[in-house]
Amino acid sequence: NAGVTQTPKFRVLKTGQSMTLLCAQDMNHEYMYWYRQDPGMGLRLIHYSVGEGTTAKGEVPDGYNVSRLKKQNFLLGLESAAPSQTSVYFCASSFPGEAEAFFGQGTRLTVV
Amino acid sequence: LAKTTQPISMDSYEGQEVNITCSHNNIATNDYITWYQQFPSQGPRFIIQGYKTKVTNEVASLFIPADRKSSTLSLPRVSLSDTAVYYCLVGSHNTDKLIFGTGTRLQVFP
């Protein structure tokens, strides 16, 4: 039982490059989330999904896109990376109405 | 979603009890209070949730007064491994968003 797995764990991008971060969960959770965490700061919600085929904007959605084609996967895309997107990205999943969300180990992204 | 306010940081020594208070003046009737813990370089993990009065588990206790406008996370006899950031979240079971504030950075000294 792997829980929430994020791929990759580390990545360095050049400004303007694109990439996709993958989040996979094996707990059959309906809800999935993507957050970013800048140094010394709290987590900020980028996008979230309440089920397969649905996505919604969070607090800081600009510059990111997401897709939830399969229930177990939630993809976060950066079409044209900017240095301001340098951050640690966390994915999480949960059941509706449940208190506990499960987080992945994070992806450290640096945009140079 | 109710706004929460927590102290930015707290210091303690090993063996002491630590109480972290969270203010949530606009909490709604259906809202619960949930606390998460985040160690450096890791994702947050759930600690405890409560609606009113007191909840206790193997990790912590959560005290909620009758007016529910604040809550206190209590960590008994902290150790160095309790050094982490603690987040207070408020929302109902129908909430589809998990919104984290800035959290409280707890530093435990030997």
Contacts between the chains, C-beta under 8 A, distances in Angstrom:
chain1	res1	chain2	res2	distance
A	4	B	43	7.8
A	31	B	96	6.5
A	33	B	97	7.9
A	33	B	98	6.0
A	35	B	100	7.4
A	41	B	102	6.7
A	42	B	85	7.7
A	42	B	87	6.8
A	42	B	100	4.9
A	42	B	101	5.6
A	42	B	102	4.2
A	42	B	103	5.2
A	43	B	44	7.0
A	43	B	87	7.8
A	43	B	100	4.1
A	44	B	100	7.5
A	45	B	97	6.2
A	45	B	98	6.9
A	45	B	99	6.1
A	45	B	100	7.7
A	48	B	96	6.8
A	48	B	97	6.0
A	48	B	98	7.8
A	50	B	96	5.0
A	56	B	96	7.5
A	58	B	97	6.6
A	59	B	99	7.0
A	90	B	43	4.9
A	90	B	44	7.7
A	92	B	43	7.0
A	92	B	44	7.9
A	92	B	98	6.9
A	94	B	98	7.5
A	96	B	93	7.8
A	96	B	96	7.5
A	97	B	93	3.9
A	97	B	94	7.0
A	98	B	93	7.8
A	99	B	32	6.7
A	99	B	34	5.4
A	99	B	46	6.5
A	99	B	49	3.9
A	100	B	46	4.0
A	100	B	49	7.8
A	101	B	44	8.0
A	101	B	46	6.8
A	101	B	98	5.7
A	103	B	42	7.9
A	103	B	43	2.8
A	103	B	44	5.5
A	103	B	45	6.8
A	104	B	43	5.7
A	105	B	42	6.6
A	105	B	43	6.2
A	106	B	41	7.2
A	106	B	42	7.3
A	106	B	43	5.8
